[in-house]
Amino acid sequence: MPFSDTEIALIKSAQLLSDLPPPVVDAALSAGEGEQLRLPPDTVFLEAGMPQPGLWVIAHGTIETFVVDATGREKIVDFAQIGGTLGEESLFDGRALPYSARSLTQAAVLQLPEPLVGEWMATYPAFGRRLMALVAERIDYVSRDVLTFCTKKAAARLVCYLVCHFDRRPDSPDGTHSLHLAIPRNKLASRLGISDSHLSRAFRELEEKGLIAKQGRGYFIPDVHALSHYVCPAGCDF
């Protein structure tokens, strides 16, 4: 089903497409160059092993990527939200997609076929540079994530991922921060590579230290610097 005007506007505002002339994106959408999917929650729309899946842009919603091990158990790889992309790993090298993707919430996603991406890169160098910058940013993110996984305990991993984003600690005038948790606890635990019970203990530890306090569906952080210092007393690794 074609996107609504609002969904088209959201797609065109995505960082990846910001260096393309708007009429170019309009023409691709009008010509049906790639799939335009409106997804209800819990819909798998990409399967691991797919050849040449293209590049996908998220208009709205939250998407979870996951893999399934030999026993049939799922492991959450990561979450992507509005403006995010999927499929970069398989562009131009013939590799199959290494993960599956599923809508965690109602979502809309656009597929950009590989030939179209290649054409845009050749015609609009700024788009190509933007894509390469996003890929470089993703590689840096993954390397920091792996280092955190290998060296941090559960509470530190939780704070690094949800609050500091590895090296982007929120900075407000009064040092506070409100954290909205839109991700189910069991999926967050899977993403962090810890058990549900370890995640619960990590939250409880931070609450008992007065570093976080429950607030609606999330948490209030009265002092972001103190929280960061508690989990990483030697300072941020990044």
C-alpha positions in Angstrom: 0.0 0.0 0.0 1.5 3.4 -1.0 2.6 5.7 1.8 0.5 8.5 3.1 1.6 12.1 2.7 2.8 12.1 6.3 4.9 9.0 5.8 6.4 10.4 2.6 7.4 13.6 4.5 9.0 11.4 7.2 10.9 9.4 4.6 12.2 12.6 2.9 13.3 14.0 6.3 15.5 10.9 7.0 19.2 11.9 7.4 20.3 9.4 4.7 18.2 11.2 2.0 18.8 14.7 3.1 21.4 15.4 0.3 19.0 14.2 -2.5 16.8 16.7 -4.4 13.3 16.2 -3.1 11.9 15.6 -6.6 14.3 12.6 -7.0 12.8 10.9 -3.9 9.3 11.8 -5.0 10.0 10.2 -8.4 11.3 7.0 -6.9 8.2 6.7 -4.6 5.8 7.5 -7.4 7.4 4.9 -9.7 7.2 2.2 -7.0 11.0 1.7 -7.2 11.0 -0.2 -3.9 8.5 -1.7 -1.5 6.5 0.6 0.7 5.4 -1.4 3.7 3.0 -0.4 6.5 3.5 -3.0 9.3 1.4 -3.9 12.3 3.4 -4.8 15.4 5.2 -8.2 15.5 5.6 -8.5 11.7 8.7 -10.1 10.3 9.5 -8.4 6.9 13.1 -9.3 6.4 14.5 -12.8 6.8 18.1 -13.7 7.5 19.7 -15.2 4.4 17.8 -13.0 1.9 20.0 -12.1 -1.1 20.3 -8.4 -2.1 17.6 -7.1 0.3 18.4 -3.5 -0.7 18.6 -0.6 1.8 15.6 0.0 4.0 14.7 3.4 5.6 12.3 3.6 8.6 9.6 6.3 8.2 8.2 5.7 11.7 8.0 3.0 14.4 10.5 0.7 16.1 12.2 -2.2 14.3 14.1 -5.0 16.0 16.8 -7.0 14.3 17.4 -10.5 15.5 19.2 -13.8 14.8 18.1 -17.3 15.7 20.6 -19.8 17.0 20.8 -23.6 16.3 18.3 -24.3 19.2 15.7 -21.9 17.8 16.4 -19.3 20.5 16.2 -15.6 19.4 18.9 -13.1 20.2 18.1 -9.4 19.7 20.8 -7.7 17.7 19.6 -4.1 18.0 16.7 -1.7 17.6 16.2 0.9 14.9 13.7 3.8 14.9 12.5 6.7 12.8 15.1 7.7 10.2 17.2 4.6 10.8 18.4 2.2 8.1 18.7 -1.5 7.6 20.6 -3.7 5.1 23.8 -1.7 4.7 25.8 -4.9 5.5 24.6 -6.5 2.2 25.0 -3.7 -0.3 27.0 -4.4 -3.4 29.0 -7.4 -2.2 26.5 -10.2 -2.8 26.3 -11.2 0.8 23.0 -12.4 2.3 21.3 -10.4 5.0 22.9 -11.5 8.3 19.7 -10.9 10.5 16.0 -10.9 10.4 13.9 -7.7 11.0 10.5 -7.4 12.8 8.3 -4.5 13.7 8.2 -4.0 17.4 5.5 -1.3 17.0 3.3 -0.2 14.2 5.8 1.0 11.5 6.3 2.1 8.0 9.5 1.2 6.1 10.7 1.9 2.5 13.0 -0.4 0.5 15.6 1.2 -1.8 16.7 -1.4 -4.3 20.4 -1.9 -4.7 20.5 -0.7 -8.3 18.7 2.5 -7.3 21.2 3.1 -4.4 24.1 2.7 -6.8 22.5 5.1 -9.3 22.0 7.7 -6.6 25.6 7.3 -5.4 26.9 7.8 -8.9 24.6 10.8 -9.7 24.6 12.5 -6.4 28.1 12.3 -4.7 26.8 14.0 -1.5 24.3 11.1 -1.1 27.2 8.6 -1.5 29.3 10.4 1.1 26.3 10.5 3.5 25.8 6.8 3.1 29.5 6.1 3.7 29.4 8.3 6.8 26.5 6.4 8.2 28.2 3.1 7.5 31.4 4.4 9.3 29.2 5.5 12.2 27.6 2.1 12.4 31.0 0.4 12.4 32.2 2.7 15.2 29.0 2.0 17.2 29.4 -1.8 16.9 33.0 -1.7 18.0 32.1 0.3 21.1 29.2 -2.0 21.8 31.5 -5.1 21.6 34.0 -3.5 23.9 31.2 -2.7 26.4 29.9 -6.3 26.1 33.3 -7.7 26.9 34.4 -5.4 29.7 31.3 -4.1 31.6 29.0 -5.6 34.1 25.2 -5.6 33.7 24.5 -2.2 35.3 27.3 -0.5 33.3 26.1 -2.1 30.0 22.6 -0.9 30.8 23.7 2.7 31.3 26.1 2.7 28.4 23.3 1.6 26.0 20.3 3.4 27.3 21.7 6.6 28.7 25.2 7.5 27.5 24.9 5.8 24.1 28.6 4.9 24.6 30.0 8.5 24.2 27.0 10.8 24.0 25.9 11.3 27.6 22.8 13.6 27.7 23.7 17.1 28.8 20.9 19.2 30.3 21.3 22.5 32.2 20.4 20.9 35.6 22.1 17.6 34.9 18.9 15.6 35.0 17.4 13.3 32.4 14.1 11.5 31.9 14.4 8.1 30.3 11.4 6.6 28.5 11.5 2.8 28.1 9.6 1.8 25.0 11.3 -1.5 24.7 10.0 -4.6 26.6 12.3 -5.7 29.4 12.9 -9.2 28.0 13.9 -7.7 24.7 16.2 -5.2 26.3 17.9 -8.0 28.3 18.4 -10.0 25.1 19.9 -6.9 23.4 22.4 -6.4 26.3 23.3 -10.1 26.4 22.1 -10.6 29.9 19.3 -12.6 31.6 16.0 -11.0 32.6 17.0 -11.5 36.3 20.4 -9.8 35.7 18.6 -6.8 34.1 16.1 -6.6 37.0 19.0 -6.6 39.5 20.8 -3.9 37.5 17.8 -1.6 37.7 17.3 -2.4 41.4 21.0 -1.7 42.2 20.8 1.7 40.5 17.4 2.5 42.2 18.8 1.6 45.7 21.8 3.8 45.1 19.4 6.7 44.4 20.8 7.1 40.9 17.5 6.4 39.1 13.9 6.6 40.2 10.8 5.1 38.5 8.8 7.6 36.5 5.8 6.5 34.6 6.9 3.9 32.0 10.5 5.0 32.4 13.0 6.4 34.9 14.1 9.8 36.2 17.9 10.3 36.5 18.5 13.1 39.0 22.3 13.4 38.2 23.5 12.0 34.9 27.1 12.6 35.8 26.9 10.7 39.1 25.2 7.8 37.3 27.9 7.7 34.7 30.7 7.9 37.3 29.1 5.1 39.4 29.1 2.6 36.5 32.4 3.8 35.0 34.4 5.2 37.9 37.6 5.6 35.8 35.7 7.7 33.3 34.1 6.9 29.9 36.2 4.4 27.8 35.3 6.3 24.7 
